[in-house]
């Protein structure tokens, strides 16, 4: 038997396809509200939403001391702003980033650029890349809004 599942996190959802052999190996972990780590490939086809082709599933226990820091699992920080509606926001964000310098890339998604049909996503200069941590995320969410900060 194969399965189709909907994975959700705080930032969105994606369909997951689980082929029969993989399903047999991991079906016990596929329960509502289980926190899982999925490894697989992304399938992107024209005219369809992206999907994950599941290859491996691990159950995450948030009390497990052997798990890596949750923020180390993410490699990139995305911050959504609108430079036309809030022109001073970018400077505020830059000050926050400068306090948390590190080696994880930062991407700024500027909604104002979408209207001008230019590239919305800009990689921040290396000088303001960060070390992702809970304090940084909380401060950015407080400044930009909960829905404007994402880790990928």
N, C-alpha and C positions, 0 to 999 in steps of 0.2 A: 504494500500500500504506500502511496506517496501522499504528501500533505502540502497544503498551502496555509500559510499563517501570516498574520499581520504583526510586525514588530513595531513597538511604540517606545518613544522616549520623551523627554521634556521638549524636544524640538520638532518632532514630526513622527511620521510612520512610513514604513516601506513593506511591500509584500515580500515574503520569503517563500521560496520553493524548496521542498525537501523531497529528494528522490528516495525510492523504496529502501535501498540499502542503508542510507543515512538515517532515514526515519526509524528503521528497526533498531539501529544502534543508540538512538537518542530519544525515543518516544516518551520515556519516563520523565524526561526533563521538561517536556512541553506541556506545562500546566499553567492555567491563568495566574497571573501575578508572580510567577517565578522570575527571578532576575537572572538572565542568562547572557553569556558572551557567545556571539555567533561568528564563526570564521567561514569565509566563502568567497565567491566571485560576484561581481556586479554584472547583471545582464541589462544592457540598454539596447532597445530596439526602437526604430522609428515609429512615431505615433503611439508609443506605449510608455508608461511610467517605468522607472528603473526598478529592478527586482534583485534580491540577493539569492544566489544559488547556494544553498547551505552545504557546507562540507564537514563542519564540526560544531558541536555545541558543548559549552561548559556551564555548569551551574555556579553562579556567583553568590557567595555568602558574605554579606557586608561586615560580619564580625571576624572573618577569616584573616588572621595576621599575615598569612603568606601571600595575600593578594598585593599586587603593586598599588602604589598610590593611584587613586582613580584618575587624577589629573595627568599622570604620566602616560595613561592609555591614549590620550589625545595628543595630536601633533600640531594642530593649527587652531588659532583663535580667530573667529569671525565676529566683527562688530558692525551692526547695521546702523547707519545714520541717515539723516536728510540734511545736507549742508545748506539747502535753501531755506527750509523751515526753521532750522536752528544753527545759524552760522558759527556760533561760539562753541558748539559741542565738540568739534574736532580738536580744538585746543585743550579742552577739559580732558578728553580721552587721552591725548598725547601725554599730558602730565601724569596721568595714572599709569600709563604704560612705562614711562621713564623710571618710575619707582620700582618696577618689577622686571628689570632687564634680564634677558636670558637668551636662549637659543631656539625658542619656539616661534615660528613665523606668525605674523599678525596680518589679517586681511580686513580691509575696510570696504563694506558694501554701501555705496552712496546711492540712495533712492533718487536723489535729484538728477543724477547722471542718466538714470533710466529714461526719464522724460526727454532728455536731449539725445537719446539713442546712442550714447557712447558707453564704453565699458564701465559697468557699475562696480566691479570688483578690482580693488587696487591692493597690491602687496605693500605693506608698510616698509620703510627703510630698515635695514638690518640694525641700525642704531636703536630702534625702539621695539625689537623683538623681545619676548618676555619669557619668564618662567611661570608657567600656568600654576596657580594656586587658588585656594578657596577665597582668600581675602581679595585677590585681584578680581575674580569673577563677581563677587558680591559688590565691590565698589563700581565696577563697570555696569552692572545691572541697575544699581541705584542711580547712576548718572544717565544711562541711555535707555533703561527700561528692561524688564525681564525678557521680553521677546526679541531683544536686539543683540543678545550675546549668545554665541554658539561655539561649541567645541567639536572638532571633527578629527 
